[in-house]
Amino acid sequence: HSGLTIDERPHEVRVQVGDRQWRIRGIAKNTSYEALRLNLMVTRGEAYFVDVFEVYLWRQRTAFVKQAASVLKVDEAILDSDIGKLLLWLEERIHQLIEGVLAPTEKTEMTGEARAAALELLRDPKLTERIVADFDKAGMVGEEDNKLMGYLAAVSRKLEAPLAVVIQSSSAAGKSSLMDAILRFIPEEERMQFSAMTGQSLFYMGETDLSHKILAIAEEEGAQSASYALKLLQSEHQLTIASTGKDPSTGRLNTEPYYVKGPVMIFMTTTAIDVDEELLNRCLVLTVDEGPRQTSAIHERQREQQTLEGLFQQQDRDAVVELHQNAQRLIEPLFVVNPFAKSLRFAHHATRTRRDHMKYLTLIRAIALLHQHQRPIKEVERHGRTTRYVEATEADIALADRLAKSFILSSIDELPPQTLRLLELVGAMVTEEAKRQGIEKSAVRFSRKDVRQFTKWSDSALKKHVSRLEGLEYFLVHGGGSRRRMVYELAYNYEGNWSPPEAIWSPPGHALVTPGGRPDSLEKNAQNGQLVTLSEEKHIRREPARKRTYVKANGHSA
């Protein structure tokens, strides 16, 4: 470019032409050949002129030249010639930018040694146990089931209908650390992470930018305006929007459709108790262990990281992360056939189990897909098309049953996981107090202060969870009103474990049933027109009639 001295900087370009210096900003925003809108400033000595205009429009360009020539005391023909030279360089530069955007992403090439190590991991008979152990090596202590479930959900991105995950916990409990630990094992080219999203942002992504990838959002609150698009992505596996734009050749307004193809695995965290219910029931909800034992283990790991051994662990972590990223690249997006599917049963007492049932079946498929290098890959030809697939095994179903008991069946309950955890703690508190005083549990009264002191939860969190339990009549309110202290009564008998009972084997598959009855008894009740009540479905039974004299948790009668 004759006569041009070009200095490219991160956000601008400076060009010297004779005694005139040009500063150009906004080049990266121009990603088409039809328009060139720039922030252009020209200086000569202490005089300068700056404007934002469309360079390809003759009137705007002429106006810029005329006014700049007047300010800089330069002939218009000289500035017009400068812009012509700049335009030739800019067109070449923008062509390079467009080519870079349109160029396919290059796949990371693995060395033979790295590939062999990744295959050795995927062929390990104790693969799932090794995955959990590797999370510990990578610095994530505890949370064994959460880590494994999150890893399997990440693998499901390669299926045609992936799982979605929300990690729900109180502030500073470690939900972001858990999500980051899981995402760290996924190749960078197969995940997209955002802190927040606007309502329309997903609709204007590239058509295949999200296909079979993980879309991770740091906080669900940052994506509330995009919740509609997220729900569509999870259910329909694609987005479509009609947008109005001006035709550059005719100037008329035209409606242009935009498509964003899935499927995509959605991954979010939240501290909110009340999350969009329609979005939440499309997701698996993971809750972080907030107990003192887990906190103590985290403190121990944090102290260990300050030692020389901790430095070595950091170096080992990088190797473990690279190993798992390579292993993920070797997992092919095969179809999964479940030969035991017709033998499986699932809870069917509520409409929402239709979605929960699909989560369970998808979990089985994700486990089978993860183990594809340990079993034969089969082929079948139909209608001229060859389909490659891998089959699920009884071991896959058994693992899915164990995880489903914690993450799927528990979500069928009307209580969110954190609220259920508080109910368990209050049940333990009431049981302990009744035993200490030698009274019935139904005679124990407790205040929110008693619960706060026992659980060590914050008052703001307790208010929300206690209010929910009160509204659902798990807590009965006594007292209150003018100058009277409000106390609560536990309205259900605590048995020491709120989780569903052991599921019943139905060889060759594992039958997941509604808590409280075998599948055959539920079907019989349905045929007889009988309603299976809430008390019949749970491990929880309503107490008999209450006495008139009660004892508070602090030992005083009421």
C-alpha positions in Angstrom: 0.0 0.0 0.0 2.0 2.8 -1.4 2.4 5.9 0.8 0.7 4.3 3.9 2.4 3.7 7.2 0.0 1.3 9.0 0.0 0.7 12.8 -2.5 -2.0 13.8 -3.5 -1.9 17.5 -6.1 -4.1 19.5 -9.1 -1.8 19.0 -8.0 0.6 16.3 -5.7 1.2 13.3 -3.5 4.3 12.8 -2.4 5.2 9.3 0.1 8.0 8.4 -0.2 9.6 5.0 2.1 12.5 4.5 1.5 15.1 7.2 -1.9 13.6 8.0 -2.7 10.8 10.5 -5.9 8.7 10.2 -7.4 6.8 13.1 -9.9 4.0 12.2 -12.2 2.3 14.7 -15.0 -0.2 14.4 -13.4 -2.5 11.7 -14.3 -5.7 13.5 -18.0 -4.8 13.5 -18.1 -4.9 9.7 -18.7 -8.6 8.8 -20.3 -8.2 5.4 -19.2 -6.9 2.0 -22.2 -4.7 1.5 -21.6 -2.1 4.2 -18.6 -0.3 5.8 -19.5 1.9 8.8 -16.5 3.3 10.6 -15.4 5.8 13.3 -12.9 7.9 11.3 -10.7 10.7 12.6 -8.1 12.6 10.7 -5.5 15.0 12.3 -3.0 17.5 10.9 -0.9 19.2 13.5 -3.2 20.2 16.3 -6.3 20.3 14.1 -8.6 17.3 13.9 -11.9 16.1 12.5 -13.8 13.0 13.6 -17.2 11.4 12.5 -19.0 8.1 12.2 -20.3 7.4 8.8 -21.0 4.8 6.0 -17.9 4.9 3.8 -19.6 3.3 0.8 -22.3 6.0 0.7 -21.1 8.8 -1.6 -23.1 11.6 0.2 -21.8 10.8 3.6 -18.2 10.3 2.4 -18.3 13.6 0.5 -19.7 15.5 3.5 -16.9 14.1 5.7 -14.2 15.2 3.2 -15.7 18.7 2.8 -15.9 19.4 6.5 -12.5 17.8 7.3 -10.8 19.8 4.5 -12.3 23.0 6.0 -11.0 22.2 9.5 -7.6 20.9 8.5 -7.0 23.6 5.8 -6.3 20.9 3.2 -7.5 20.6 -0.4 -10.6 18.2 -0.6 -8.9 16.3 -3.4 -6.0 15.3 -1.1 -8.4 13.9 1.6 -10.5 12.2 -1.0 -7.3 10.5 -2.3 -6.4 9.5 1.2 -9.8 7.8 1.8 -9.4 6.0 -1.5 -6.1 4.5 -0.4 -7.6 3.6 3.0 -10.6 2.0 1.3 -8.5 -0.4 -0.7 -6.6 -1.5 2.4 -9.8 -1.8 4.5 -11.6 -4.0 1.9 -8.6 -6.4 2.0 -8.6 -6.4 5.8 -12.3 -7.0 6.1 -12.2 -9.8 3.6 -9.6 -11.5 5.9 -11.9 -11.0 8.9 -14.9 -12.5 7.0 -12.9 -15.5 5.8 -11.7 -16.1 9.4 -15.3 -16.1 10.7 -16.6 -18.4 8.0 -13.7 -20.8 8.2 -14.5 -24.1 10.0 -13.1 -24.6 13.4 -10.0 -26.8 13.2 -10.2 -29.9 15.3 -7.5 -30.4 17.9 -5.0 -33.0 16.7 -4.0 -35.6 19.3 -0.6 -37.2 19.3 -0.5 -41.0 19.2 0.5 -41.1 22.8 -2.4 -38.9 23.9 -4.9 -40.9 21.9 -3.6 -44.1 23.4 -4.0 -42.7 26.9 -7.5 -41.5 26.3 -8.6 -44.9 24.9 -7.0 -46.6 27.9 -9.2 -44.4 30.1 -12.4 -45.1 28.1 -11.7 -48.9 28.1 -11.2 -49.0 31.9 -13.7 -51.5 33.3 -14.0 -49.2 36.3 -14.5 -46.1 34.2 -17.1 -44.3 36.3 -15.1 -44.9 39.5 -12.0 -43.5 37.8 -13.9 -40.4 36.6 -14.9 -39.6 40.2 -11.3 -40.2 41.4 -10.0 -37.9 38.6 -12.3 -35.1 39.8 -10.6 -35.4 43.2 -7.2 -35.3 41.5 -8.3 -32.2 39.7 -9.1 -30.4 43.0 -12.8 -31.0 43.4 -13.3 -32.7 46.8 -16.5 -34.7 47.7 -19.7 -34.4 45.7 -19.2 -37.9 44.2 -22.7 -38.4 42.8 -23.0 -34.7 41.6 -19.7 -35.0 39.7 -20.6 -38.2 38.1 -24.1 -37.0 37.1 -22.7 -33.8 35.8 -20.1 -35.7 33.7 -22.8 -38.0 32.3 -25.0 -35.0 31.5 -22.1 -33.5 29.6 -21.6 -36.7 27.6 -25.3 -36.6 26.7 -24.6 -33.5 24.5 -23.7 -36.1 21.8 -27.2 -37.6 21.9 -30.1 -36.2 19.9 -31.9 -35.2 23.1 -29.4 -34.2 25.8 -30.0 -33.7 29.5 -30.0 -30.3 31.1 -28.6 -29.5 34.6 -29.2 -26.8 37.2 -26.9 -26.7 40.2 -28.9 -25.1 43.1 -27.4 -24.1 46.4 -27.0 -21.2 48.8 -24.4 -18.5 48.1 -20.7 -19.5 48.5 -21.6 -23.2 48.8 -19.5 -24.2 45.8 -22.0 -24.5 42.9 -19.8 -22.6 40.5 -16.8 -24.7 41.5 -18.7 -27.8 40.8 -19.8 -26.5 37.4 -16.3 -25.3 36.5 -14.8 -28.7 37.5 -17.2 -30.5 35.2 -16.8 -28.1 32.3 -13.0 -28.3 32.6 -13.1 -31.9 31.5 -14.9 -30.9 28.3 -12.9 -29.6 25.2 -13.1 -25.9 24.8 -14.5 -26.2 21.2 -17.5 -28.2 22.5 -18.7 -25.7 25.2 -19.8 -22.1 25.3 -19.8 -20.2 28.6 -21.6 -16.9 29.4 -22.2 -14.8 32.5 -25.5 -13.5 31.2 -27.7 -13.6 28.1 -30.3 -11.2 26.7 -33.7 -12.3 25.5 -32.8 -12.4 21.8 -29.2 -13.4 22.0 -29.7 -17.1 21.3 -31.8 -16.5 18.2 -29.0 -14.7 16.4 -26.2 -17.2 17.0 -24.8 -19.1 14.0 -27.0 -21.9 12.7 -24.7 -24.7 14.0 -22.9 -22.8 16.8 -24.7 -24.7 19.6 -25.2 -28.1 17.9 -24.1 -30.9 20.2 -22.3 -28.5 22.5 -22.7 -27.4 26.1 -24.3 -24.0 26.8 -23.2 -23.0 30.3 -24.6 -19.9 32.1 -22.9 -18.8 35.3 -26.1 -17.8 37.1 -29.7 -18.6 36.1 -30.7 -15.0 37.1 -28.5 -13.7 34.3 -30.5 -15.6 31.8 -34.0 -14.9 33.0 -34.8 -12.8 29.9 -33.6 -15.7 27.7 -35.6 -18.4 29.6 -38.2 -18.8 26.8 -35.4 -19.5 24.3 -33.7 -21.9 26.7 -37.0 -23.8 27.2 -37.5 -24.1 23.4 -33.9 -25.3 22.9 -34.3 -28.0 25.5 -37.7 -29.2 24.2 -37.6 -28.5 20.5 -33.8 -28.7 20.0 -33.9 -25.7 17.7 -34.8 -22.0 17.6 -36.5 -20.1 14.8 -37.1 -16.4 14.6 -38.5 -14.1 11.9 -36.7 -10.7 11.8 -37.4 -7.7 9.6 -34.5 -6.1 7.7 -34.0 -3.8 4.7 -33.1 -5.2 1.4 -29.9 -3.3 0.3 -30.7 -3.5 -3.4 -34.4 -2.3 -3.2 -34.6 -0.5 0.1 -37.7 -2.5 1.0 -38.3 -4.2 4.3 -38.1 -8.0 4.1 -38.8 -10.7 6.7 -35.8 -13.0 7.1 -35.9 -16.3 9.1 -33.0 -17.2 11.4 -32.4 -20.7 12.6 -30.3 -22.0 15.4 -30.0 -25.8 15.4 -29.5 -28.0 18.5 -29.5 -30.2 20.3 -27.6 -28.5 23.1 -26.9 -29.5 26.7 -27.8 -26.6 29.0 -25.8 -26.1 32.2 -26.7 -23.4 34.8 -26.3 -22.6 38.5 -28.6 -20.6 40.8 -29.0 -19.5 44.4 -32.7 -18.8 43.8 -35.3 -20.9 45.6 -38.1 -20.1 43.2 -36.8 -20.8 39.7 -39.0 -20.8 36.6 -40.9 -24.0 37.1 -41.2 -24.8 33.4 -37.5 -24.5 32.9 -36.7 -26.4 36.1 -38.8 -29.4 35.3 -36.9 -29.8 32.1 -33.6 -30.1 34.1 -31.9 -32.3 36.5 -31.3 -30.4 39.8 -28.0 -31.0 41.5 -27.7 -29.7 45.1 -24.3 -29.0 46.7 -23.4 -30.7 49.9 -23.5 -27.8 52.5 -22.8 -30.0 55.5 -20.0 -29.3 58.0 -18.1 -32.5 57.0 -17.9 -31.3 53.4 -16.9 -27.8 54.5 -14.1 -29.3 56.7 -12.9 -31.4 53.6 -12.8 -28.2 51.5 -10.8 -26.3 54.2 -8.3 -29.2 54.3 -7.9 -29.1 50.5 -7.5 -25.4 50.5 -4.7 -25.6 53.1 -3.1 -28.4 51.1 -2.9 -26.3 48.0 -0.6 -23.9 49.8 2.1 -26.6 50.2 4.7 -28.0 47.9 2.5 -31.1 47.5 -0.3 -28.7 46.4 1.9 -27.3 43.7 2.5 -30.9 42.4 -1.2 -31.5 42.5 -1.8 -28.4 40.3 0.6 -29.8 37.7 -1.1 -33.2 37.9 -4.5 -31.6 37.4 -3.5 -30.1 34.1 -2.6 -33.6 32.9 -5.8 -35.1 34.1 -7.9 -32.4 32.5 -6.1 -32.9 29.1 -6.7 -36.7 29.4 -10.4 -36.3 29.9 -10.7 -33.6 27.1 -9.1 -36.0 24.7 -11.3 -38.9 25.9 -14.4 -36.7 25.2 -13.1 -36.0 21.7 -13.0 -39.8 21.1 -16.7 -40.4 22.1 -18.6 -40.7 18.9 -22.3 -39.5 18.6 -23.7 -43.0 18.1 -27.4 -44.0 18.5 -28.0 -46.0 21.7 -30.4 -49.0 21.7 -31.8 -50.2 25.0 -32.8 -53.9 24.6 -34.3 -53.9 28.1 -36.5 -50.8 27.6 -39.8 -52.6 27.4 -39.1 -54.3 30.8 -38.6 -51.0 32.7 -41.2 -49.2 34.8 -41.4 -45.7 36.1 -43.5 -43.6 38.4 -46.7 -42.5 36.7 -48.8 -40.8 39.4 -48.2 -37.3 38.0 -48.2 -35.7 34.6 -44.6 -34.3 35.1 -43.3 -37.9 35.2 -43.6 -37.9 31.4 -40.6 -35.6 31.3 -38.8 -37.3 34.2 -39.2 -40.7 32.5 -37.4 -39.3 29.5 -34.6 -38.0 31.7 -34.2 -41.5 33.2 -34.0 -43.1 29.7 -31.6 -40.5 28.5 -29.4 -41.1 31.5 -29.2 -44.8 30.6 -28.2 -43.8 27.0 -25.5 -41.4 28.2 -24.0 -44.1 30.4 -24.0 -46.5 27.4 -22.5 -43.9 25.1 -19.7 -43.2 27.6 -18.8 -47.0 27.5 -18.9 -47.3 23.7 -15.2 -48.3 23.6 -15.9 -51.3 25.8 -18.5 -52.9 23.7 -19.1 -53.7 20.0 -20.4 -51.0 17.7 -23.2 -52.6 15.6 -24.6 -51.5 12.3 -28.1 -51.9 10.7 -29.2 -50.9 7.3 -32.8 -49.7 6.6 -34.2 -47.7 3.7 -30.8 -47.4 2.2 -29.3 -45.8 5.3 -26.7 -47.4 7.6 -27.1 -46.6 11.3 -24.3 -47.3 13.8 -25.3 -48.0 17.4 -24.2 -49.3 20.7 -26.4 -51.3 23.2 -27.1 -50.5 26.8 -26.4 -53.2 29.4 -27.9 -54.2 32.7 -25.0 -52.5 34.4 -25.9 -49.2 32.7 -29.4 -49.5 34.0 -28.3 -50.3 37.5 -26.1 -47.2 37.6 -28.9 -45.1 36.1 -31.2 -46.4 38.8 -28.8 -45.5 41.6 -28.4 -42.0 40.3 -32.1 -41.5 39.3 -33.1 -42.3 42.9 -31.2 -39.1 44.0 -31.7 -36.8 41.1 -34.9 -37.8 39.3 -37.3 -39.5 41.8 -36.5 -36.9 44.4 -37.5 -34.1 41.9 -40.9 -35.8 41.5 -41.7 -34.6 45.0 -43.3 -31.2 45.5 -40.4 -29.9 47.5 -37.2 -28.4 46.0 -34.1 -30.1 47.1 -33.0 -27.4 49.5 -36.4 -27.2 51.1 -36.4 -31.0 51.5 -33.0 -30.8 53.1 -34.4 -28.3 55.7 -37.3 -30.6 56.3 -34.9 -33.5 57.0 -32.9 -31.3 59.5 -36.0 -30.1 61.3 -37.2 -33.7 61.5 -33.9 -34.7 63.1 -34.2 -31.8 65.5 -37.7 -32.7 66.6 -36.8 -36.4 67.0 -33.8 -35.5 69.1 -35.8 -33.0 71.3 -38.7 -35.5 71.8 -36.3 -38.2 72.8 -34.4 -35.8 75.2 -37.6 -34.8 77.0 -39.4 -38.2 76.8 -42.4 -36.8 74.9 -44.1 -37.5 71.6 -42.7 -35.7 68.6 -46.2 -34.2 68.0 -45.8 -32.4 71.3 -42.7 -30.5 70.3 -43.0 -26.8 69.3 -40.2 -24.9 67.7 -39.6 -21.4 66.4 -37.6 -20.2 63.4 -34.9 -19.2 65.9 -34.7 -22.7 67.1 -34.3 -24.0 63.6 -31.7 -21.3 62.8 -29.6 -22.3 65.8 -29.9 -26.0 65.0 -29.2 -25.8 61.3 -26.8 -22.8 61.2 -28.6 -21.6 58.1 -29.0 -17.8 57.4 -32.3 -16.1 58.4 -33.0 -15.0 54.8 -32.8 -18.6 53.5 -34.9 -19.9 56.4 -37.6 -17.4 55.8 -38.1 -18.6 52.2 -37.9 -22.4 53.0 -40.0 -22.2 56.1 -42.7 -20.2 54.2 -42.8 -22.9 51.6 -43.1 -25.7 54.2 -45.8 -23.7 55.9 -47.7 -23.2 52.7 -47.6 -26.9 51.9 -48.7 -27.8 55.5 -45.5 -29.6 56.4 -45.3 -27.1 59.3 -48.4 -26.1 61.2 -48.4 -22.6 62.7 -49.4 -22.0 66.3 -49.6 -18.6 67.9 -48.7 -15.4 66.1 -50.7 -12.2 66.0 -50.3 -9.2 68.3 -47.4 -9.6 70.7 -47.5 -13.4 70.4 -44.6 -15.5 69.3 -45.2 -17.7 66.3 -44.1 -21.4 66.8 -44.4 -24.4 64.5 -45.4 -28.0 64.7 -43.9 -30.7 62.4 -47.1 -32.0 60.7 -45.5 -35.2 59.3 -43.8 -38.0 61.0 -40.0 -38.0 60.3 -38.7 -41.6 59.6 -35.1 -40.6 59.3 -35.0 -40.7 55.5 -37.2 -38.8 53.1 -35.8 -40.6 50.0 -38.0 -43.1 48.1 -37.8 -46.7 49.2 -35.6 -49.2 47.4 -36.9 -49.8 43.9 -38.1 -53.3 42.9 -36.1 -55.3 40.4 -38.1 -56.4 37.3 -35.5 -58.5 35.5 -33.8 -57.9 33.2 -34.4 -54.2 34.0 -34.7 -52.2 37.2 -38.2 -51.0 37.9 -38.4 -47.4 39.3 -41.8 -47.0 41.0 -43.8 -44.4 42.7 -42.8 -44.3 46.4 -45.3 -46.3 48.4 -46.3 -49.1 46.1 -45.4 -51.7 43.5 -46.2 -50.9 39.9 -48.8 -53.7 39.8 -50.6 -52.3 42.8 -50.7 -48.8 41.3 -52.1 -50.2 38.1 -54.7 -52.2 40.0 -55.8 -49.1 41.9 -56.0 -47.2 38.7 -58.2 -49.9 37.1 -60.5 -49.9 40.1 -60.8 -46.1 39.9 -59.1 -45.6 43.3 -57.0 -42.5 43.9 -53.5 -43.0 45.3 -53.3 -40.3 47.9 -50.2 -38.3 48.9 -49.9 -40.1 52.2 -49.9 -43.5 50.4 -47.2 -42.4 48.0 -44.6 -41.3 50.6 -42.6 -42.5 53.5 -44.5 -39.8 55.4 -47.7 -40.3 57.3 -50.0 -37.8 58.9 -50.0 -37.8 62.7 -53.1 -38.7 64.7 -55.1 -36.1 66.5 -53.0 -33.7 68.6 -53.0 -33.2 72.3 -54.0 -29.9 73.9 -50.8 -29.5 75.9 -47.5 -29.2 74.1 -43.8 -28.7 74.9 -41.6 -26.3 73.1 -38.1 -27.2 71.8 -36.6 -25.4 74.8 -38.5 -27.6 77.3 -41.3 -25.1 78.4 -45.0 -26.1 78.1 -47.3 -24.3 75.9 
